[in-house]
């Protein structure tokens, strides 16, 4: 699966994420998430290995999180 396919699946649960498909880099993604009300300041960072990081964003008023992987 590619990024746009993953975002499409996530949009089934949170339709506001649709614009994430247009983001070309992490900076754009973070700005987009802020624009739809996901508090980037509450993000947790999890190191998977020396090349991969998981960015975990709690979704307010929900027990769910959005996870983006960056490498």
Secondary structure, DSSP 8 states (H G I E B T S, - for coil): --HHHHHHHHHHH-GGGGGGGG--SHHHHHHHHHHTT--GGG-EEEE-SSS-EEEEEE-TTSS-EEEEEE-
